[in-house]
Amino acid sequence: MKPDGAQAGRATDATWKALAATLWIQAAVSWAILTVPVFAPSASGELGVPASAVGLYTSIAYVGSMIAALLGGGLVPRLGAMRLSQVGLTVCCLGLAAAASGQLWLLALGALVIGLGYGPTTPASSHVLARHTPPGLRSLVFSIKQTGVPLGGALAGATVPPLTLAFGWRGAAAAVALMCLASAVLVQLTRARLDADRNRNEPLLRGSPLAPLRFVMARADLRVLALTSFVFSAVQQCLGVFLVTYLTGELGLSLVTAGLVLSISQAGGICGRVLWGSVADYIDRREPGRSRVLLGLLALGMVASTAAMGLVGRDWSMTGLCAVALAYGLTGVGWNGVLLAEVARLATPEEASRATGGTLFVTFFGVVIAPAVFGEVARQTGSFAIMYLTLGALCAPCALVLLRRRRAG
């Protein structure tokens, strides 16, 4: 089925409505999943857990995301992509409400619930955009949609600290929960148009949920990209999860200032996703497969930016700190579109969805274990700085493999 507007090779009103809706949904669920990590320094004392335990919270959340992402693709044809997105937003609202209770066990349960709400939104949005985006604009539109993740992080960094100061961390969780609920209601305005292809006779699930993972692991070229995404996702996640705690606890910044630095890093990610996607499209038109070199260079950029973050000291100026955060965001958050585009290039059109699904499963696995593992590194060493230096060391082999494989080809 051709996407609406594809015949004319131009965007239609439906294209922009689909992009606006899916971009906001992605931003809203990202805002929700990062709310607790941002107010963690304020809540840790009352809950009786160290601030570094936020890594375990995030890991629990992304276990839910992994489960929901595997199931989401099968639910989209049956429920409709926008209806499934509404369900996801509502589930995120319920998870934040559980977190706002102040009970530790409900906070952990809320993490799993938020993850279940977060997971299906990406396959749902991809389904909508594939239908409504002309081929000539697909890379740009998908890249813009992918900025929803760092946009949500920027919103969390900008809004959660002031909400925490004004209403307490429970009030901040409740406020973001209401935002998710309001977003689910607003999505209804576009649901009938964008869910016109839903089929109530479709089965909820097709085949084994693990088939995409087996497909990726069986091919060396896709396996390299999947494992690279595992490391890259750890770099990205440790920025969003631990930065505020690192800046307030080790560098003595205020919660609001630390939130601002997080927002700057996420703004770098927004710019990076569009910038690197455009660069990759340009160089691939000249020589297909050349974007793998760009991925290798981005890995080198992550080595430098994570090392710089680990070396930041109390005597650094705000300008220097913000520059490091921006560079970290440009590289450590901006890689997604380039990597996923390379996965799609290596697969045939018929294999693209399986290849992308299998790769994203590995990506999410990195998201799941990285906060817990690197939170423990910080706890054992007593320093988030060492944690960031360790992350940089892991990126170096990725850069070497990507660049070497390109030269060998």
Wavefront OBJ file of the C-alpha trace (Angstrom):
o trace
v 0.000 0.000 0.000
v 1.394 3.392 -1.001
v 1.535 6.039 1.657
v -0.825 8.972 1.282
v 0.785 11.630 -0.857
v 3.439 9.260 -2.220
v 2.159 9.548 -5.754
v 2.864 13.280 -5.780
v 6.144 12.914 -3.907
v 5.176 15.644 -1.504
v 3.911 15.930 2.012
v 0.178 16.208 2.515
v -1.823 17.589 5.380
v -2.099 14.005 6.628
v 1.709 13.719 6.667
v 2.125 16.689 8.973
v -0.777 15.665 11.200
v 0.702 12.187 11.529
v 4.144 13.621 12.294
v 2.825 16.097 14.849
v 0.788 13.415 16.631
v 3.529 10.777 16.719
v 6.221 13.308 17.674
v 4.219 14.490 20.657
v 3.330 10.957 21.737
v 7.028 10.009 21.671
v 7.957 13.136 23.626
v 5.210 12.567 26.202
v 6.148 8.959 27.007
v 9.843 9.918 27.124
v 8.964 12.743 29.529
v 7.106 10.216 31.661
v 9.882 7.623 31.798
v 12.519 10.239 32.749
v 10.466 11.994 35.421
v 11.566 9.782 38.310
v 15.286 9.889 37.402
v 15.147 13.699 37.398
v 13.554 14.041 40.847
v 15.487 11.055 42.273
v 17.932 13.232 44.327
v 14.974 14.802 46.164
v 13.097 11.526 46.711
v 15.958 9.217 47.684
v 16.240 10.382 51.290
v 12.540 10.029 52.015
v 12.393 6.606 50.378
v 15.504 5.417 52.208
v 17.453 4.372 49.090
v 20.612 5.855 47.531
v 20.149 8.124 44.537
v 22.143 5.662 42.416
v 19.240 3.206 42.817
v 17.509 5.176 40.069
v 19.449 2.916 37.694
v 17.491 -0.091 38.952
v 14.236 1.853 38.536
v 15.085 2.576 34.911
v 16.063 -1.029 34.252
v 12.691 -2.215 35.536
v 10.946 0.325 33.313
v 12.723 -0.889 30.199
v 11.968 -4.527 30.958
v 8.370 -3.451 30.514
v 9.355 -1.639 27.313
v 11.016 -4.744 25.869
v 7.912 -6.811 26.506
v 5.587 -4.179 25.073
v 7.773 -3.517 22.026
v 7.743 -7.198 21.047
v 3.970 -7.338 21.381
v 3.214 -3.887 19.986
v 3.725 -4.753 16.332
v 1.059 -7.441 16.506
v -1.407 -5.187 18.291
v -1.194 -2.272 15.839
v -3.221 -3.831 12.964
v -5.889 -5.017 15.386
v -6.290 -1.977 17.635
v -5.002 0.799 15.397
v -1.730 2.644 15.943
v -3.248 5.726 17.529
v -5.536 3.717 19.799
v -2.536 1.704 20.955
v -0.688 4.978 21.566
v -3.607 6.217 23.659
v -3.410 3.037 25.698
v 0.335 3.579 26.149
v -0.127 7.159 27.362
v -2.848 6.085 29.790
v -0.689 3.267 31.134
v 2.177 5.774 31.664
v -0.271 7.936 33.616
v -1.128 4.997 35.870
v 2.551 4.192 36.410
v 3.339 7.765 37.468
v 0.322 7.744 39.781
v 1.775 4.653 41.445
v 5.120 6.438 41.792
v 3.406 9.445 43.367
v 2.083 7.230 46.183
v 5.448 7.410 47.925
v 5.486 3.660 48.600
v 8.725 2.026 47.467
v 7.057 -1.132 46.157
v 4.526 0.930 44.208
v 7.361 3.010 42.787
v 8.967 -0.181 41.471
v 5.632 -1.406 40.100
v 5.107 2.008 38.542
v 8.430 1.678 36.727
v 7.274 -1.559 35.072
v 3.905 -0.020 34.194
v 5.480 3.101 32.647
v 7.712 0.835 30.571
v 4.683 -1.109 29.340
v 3.184 2.192 28.222
v 6.402 3.399 26.593
v 7.238 0.262 24.595
v 4.489 0.076 21.945
v 4.641 3.724 20.868
v 7.601 3.298 18.480
v 6.128 0.476 16.349
v 2.802 2.329 16.398
v 4.318 5.591 15.185
v 6.370 3.829 12.502
v 3.192 2.226 11.180
v 1.421 5.590 10.949
v 4.316 7.433 9.335
v 4.971 4.663 6.786
v 1.392 5.045 5.552
v 1.305 8.819 5.379
v 4.857 9.841 4.382
v 5.984 10.034 0.723
v 9.273 8.195 0.028
v 11.158 11.369 -0.808
v 10.554 12.768 2.671
v 10.688 9.564 4.686
v 14.189 9.985 6.148
v 13.480 13.558 7.212
v 10.067 12.809 8.687
v 11.266 9.738 10.577
v 14.305 11.671 11.855
v 12.098 14.461 13.133
v 9.855 11.925 14.863
v 12.901 10.369 16.522
v 13.664 13.725 18.151
v 10.701 13.025 20.420
v 12.943 11.039 22.789
v 15.441 13.842 23.540
v 12.587 16.376 23.383
v 10.885 14.464 26.176
v 14.181 14.426 28.076
v 14.537 18.180 27.619
v 10.986 18.717 28.880
v 11.682 16.517 31.895
v 14.869 18.435 32.692
v 13.150 21.800 32.293
v 9.889 21.105 34.141
v 10.384 18.396 36.770
v 12.884 20.300 38.987
v 10.652 23.413 39.296
v 7.612 21.203 39.872
v 9.538 19.318 42.549
v 10.523 22.542 44.307
v 6.968 23.874 44.129
v 4.912 20.763 44.908
v 7.356 18.094 46.071
v 8.420 15.052 44.088
v 4.996 13.423 44.483
v 3.375 16.515 43.019
v 5.822 16.472 40.108
v 4.932 12.829 39.354
v 1.217 13.644 39.537
v 1.605 16.637 37.210
v 3.366 14.603 34.520
v 0.755 11.859 34.949
v -1.967 14.411 34.168
v 0.026 15.500 31.099
v -0.001 11.904 29.819
v -3.729 11.599 30.390
v -4.409 14.919 28.637
v -2.233 13.785 25.718
v -4.229 10.568 25.387
v -7.405 12.646 25.139
v -5.883 14.973 22.514
v -4.802 12.026 20.353
v -8.498 11.270 19.886
v -8.704 14.277 17.567
v -6.602 12.447 14.953
v -7.433 8.835 15.745
v -10.274 8.252 13.270
v -8.215 9.542 10.320
v -4.932 7.879 11.239
v -6.479 4.556 12.329
v -8.575 4.132 9.191
v -6.657 0.953 8.293
v -7.321 -0.935 11.523
v -8.722 -4.445 11.048
v -10.695 -5.963 13.898
v -10.288 -9.404 12.323
v -6.485 -9.347 12.590
v -4.939 -11.773 15.109
v -3.301 -10.141 18.095
v -0.007 -11.976 17.514
v 1.694 -13.488 14.473
v 4.436 -16.095 14.825
v 7.113 -16.162 17.504
v 7.913 -12.809 19.127
v 11.626 -13.772 19.089
v 11.824 -14.360 15.306
v 13.199 -10.850 14.575
v 15.996 -11.340 17.104
v 17.008 -14.681 15.609
v 17.041 -13.107 12.147
v 19.441 -10.323 13.204
v 21.786 -12.571 15.152
v 22.125 -14.928 12.159
v 23.670 -12.201 9.966
v 27.123 -10.841 10.790
v 26.513 -7.360 9.350
v 23.264 -6.864 11.237
v 24.708 -8.449 14.362
v 27.507 -5.862 14.452
v 24.994 -3.027 14.255
v 22.754 -4.594 16.893
v 25.639 -5.025 19.335
v 26.794 -1.488 18.562
v 23.313 -0.246 19.426
v 23.613 -2.103 22.747
v 26.668 -0.019 23.705
v 25.320 3.216 22.242
v 22.046 2.839 24.143
v 24.015 2.413 27.382
v 25.832 5.683 26.676
v 22.559 7.445 25.942
v 20.722 6.037 28.936
v 23.436 6.863 31.437
v 23.286 10.476 30.319
v 19.569 10.842 30.979
v 19.407 8.695 34.103
v 22.468 9.789 36.070
v 23.410 13.287 34.921
v 21.227 15.213 37.385
v 22.344 13.023 40.303
v 25.992 13.379 39.236
v 25.839 17.159 38.912
v 24.008 17.722 42.189
v 25.830 15.124 44.271
v 29.444 15.388 43.073
v 29.623 18.855 41.573
v 27.313 20.632 44.004
v 24.965 22.185 41.456
v 21.391 23.024 42.347
v 18.595 20.766 41.103
v 17.304 23.450 38.740
v 20.777 24.119 37.274
v 21.419 20.411 36.818
v 18.053 20.075 35.097
v 19.024 22.890 32.737
v 22.275 21.104 31.831
v 20.265 17.926 31.145
v 17.948 19.937 28.889
v 20.958 21.281 26.969
v 22.269 17.755 26.440
v 18.878 16.626 25.168
v 18.697 19.645 22.860
v 22.011 18.434 21.440
v 20.386 15.061 20.864
v 17.482 16.667 19.028
v 19.857 18.550 16.737
v 22.098 15.508 16.325
v 19.320 13.173 15.212
v 18.272 15.469 12.395
v 21.823 16.570 11.533
v 23.433 13.126 11.389
v 20.432 11.700 9.546
v 20.784 14.386 6.892
v 24.546 13.807 6.651
v 24.037 10.048 6.345
v 21.493 10.511 3.553
v 23.880 12.813 1.716
v 26.925 10.555 1.912
v 24.932 7.399 1.147
v 23.682 8.973 -2.062
v 27.317 9.334 -3.101
v 28.441 5.913 -1.863
v 25.933 3.470 -0.325
v 27.076 2.106 3.016
v 29.327 5.042 3.791
v 27.139 5.967 6.771
v 28.872 3.149 8.664
v 31.937 5.406 8.734
v 29.747 8.100 10.273
v 28.677 5.634 12.977
v 32.333 4.898 13.697
v 33.088 8.616 13.957
v 30.116 9.098 16.271
v 31.530 6.320 18.474
v 34.805 8.251 18.658
v 32.786 11.334 19.567
v 31.186 9.380 22.410
v 34.627 8.358 23.663
v 35.632 12.012 23.843
v 32.387 13.390 25.285
v 31.969 10.731 27.990
v 35.624 11.180 28.993
v 35.102 14.930 29.188
v 31.990 14.430 31.326
v 33.977 12.219 33.687
v 36.717 14.840 33.979
v 34.401 17.771 34.732
v 35.292 19.381 38.057
v 33.802 21.898 40.468
v 36.153 24.544 39.099
v 34.720 24.268 35.590
v 32.707 27.172 34.215
v 29.053 26.688 33.322
v 29.992 27.392 29.712
v 32.462 24.510 29.688
v 30.023 22.152 31.414
v 27.216 23.024 28.996
v 29.561 22.538 26.025
v 30.415 19.026 27.241
v 26.717 18.237 27.794
v 25.894 19.502 24.314
v 28.646 17.376 22.734
v 27.483 14.337 24.702
v 23.949 14.871 23.417
v 25.053 15.380 19.810
v 26.898 12.066 19.752
v 25.480 9.893 22.539
v 21.830 10.725 21.780
v 22.028 11.650 18.092
v 23.063 8.261 16.635
v 19.698 6.469 16.427
v 18.490 7.504 13.004
v 21.809 6.735 11.306
v 22.053 3.255 12.788
v 18.452 2.304 12.051
v 18.759 3.614 8.491
v 21.852 1.422 7.991
v 19.940 -1.587 9.332
v 17.148 -0.915 6.839
v 19.676 -0.511 3.996
v 21.276 -3.874 4.709
v 17.935 -5.653 4.778
v 15.616 -6.136 1.825
v 12.317 -4.214 1.946
v 10.578 -7.409 3.012
v 13.121 -7.957 5.801
v 13.333 -4.357 7.020
v 10.714 -4.621 9.752
v 12.184 -7.860 11.113
v 15.710 -6.449 11.030
v 14.652 -3.254 12.766
v 12.600 -5.104 15.379
v 15.436 -7.486 16.219
v 17.952 -4.651 16.449
v 15.682 -2.597 18.698
v 15.263 -5.572 21.012
v 19.046 -5.585 21.534
v 19.008 -1.795 21.901
v 16.363 -2.000 24.616
v 18.342 -4.746 26.343
v 21.215 -2.293 26.631
v 18.816 0.243 28.066
v 17.580 -2.326 30.593
v 20.899 -3.437 32.033
v 23.008 -0.285 31.644
v 21.438 1.773 34.463
v 21.672 -1.095 36.938
v 25.213 -2.089 35.950
v 26.641 1.405 35.753
v 24.705 2.531 38.809
v 26.516 -0.253 40.639
v 29.830 0.925 39.170
v 29.096 4.364 40.606
v 28.134 2.887 43.964
v 31.204 0.664 44.240
v 33.642 3.388 43.185
v 31.796 6.226 44.888
v 31.984 8.255 41.683
v 29.757 8.838 38.691
v 32.820 10.340 36.989
v 34.448 6.896 36.843
v 31.215 5.509 35.454
v 31.304 7.963 32.526
v 34.973 7.190 31.866
v 34.105 3.485 31.751
v 31.361 4.127 29.215
v 33.843 5.933 26.982
v 36.197 2.977 27.127
v 33.424 0.688 25.869
v 32.757 2.931 22.858
v 36.340 2.711 21.592
v 36.102 -0.932 20.357
v 32.817 -0.080 18.588
v 34.562 2.691 16.669
v 37.414 0.389 15.681
v 35.090 -2.402 14.499
v 32.881 -0.076 12.461
v 35.778 1.703 10.786
v 37.777 -1.487 10.207
v 34.830 -3.324 8.669
v 34.318 -0.426 6.294
v 37.946 -0.480 5.157
v 37.798 -4.248 4.757
v 34.735 -3.888 2.528
l 1 2 3 4 5 6 7 8 9 10 11 12 13 14 15 16 17 18 19 20 21 22 23 24 25 26 27 28 29 30 31 32 33 34 35 36 37 38 39 40 41 42 43 44 45 46 47 48 49 50 51 52 53 54 55 56 57 58 59 60 61 62 63 64 65 66 67 68 69 70 71 72 73 74 75 76 77 78 79 80 81 82 83 84 85 86 87 88 89 90 91 92 93 94 95 96 97 98 99 100 101 102 103 104 105 106 107 108 109 110 111 112 113 114 115 116 117 118 119 120 121 122 123 124 125 126 127 128 129 130 131 132 133 134 135 136 137 138 139 140 141 142 143 144 145 146 147 148 149 150 151 152 153 154 155 156 157 158 159 160 161 162 163 164 165 166 167 168 169 170 171 172 173 174 175 176 177 178 179 180 181 182 183 184 185 186 187 188 189 190 191 192 193 194 195 196 197 198 199 200 201 202 203 204 205 206 207 208 209 210 211 212 213 214 215 216 217 218 219 220 221 222 223 224 225 226 227 228 229 230 231 232 233 234 235 236 237 238 239 240 241 242 243 244 245 246 247 248 249 250 251 252 253 254 255 256 257 258 259 260 261 262 263 264 265 266 267 268 269 270 271 272 273 274 275 276 277 278 279 280 281 282 283 284 285 286 287 288 289 290 291 292 293 294 295 296 297 298 299 300 301 302 303 304 305 306 307 308 309 310 311 312 313 314 315 316 317 318 319 320 321 322 323 324 325 326 327 328 329 330 331 332 333 334 335 336 337 338 339 340 341 342 343 344 345 346 347 348 349 350 351 352 353 354 355 356 357 358 359 360 361 362 363 364 365 366 367 368 369 370 371 372 373 374 375 376 377 378 379 380 381 382 383 384 385 386 387 388 389 390 391 392 393 394 395 396 397 398 399 400 401 402 403 404 405 406 407 408 409
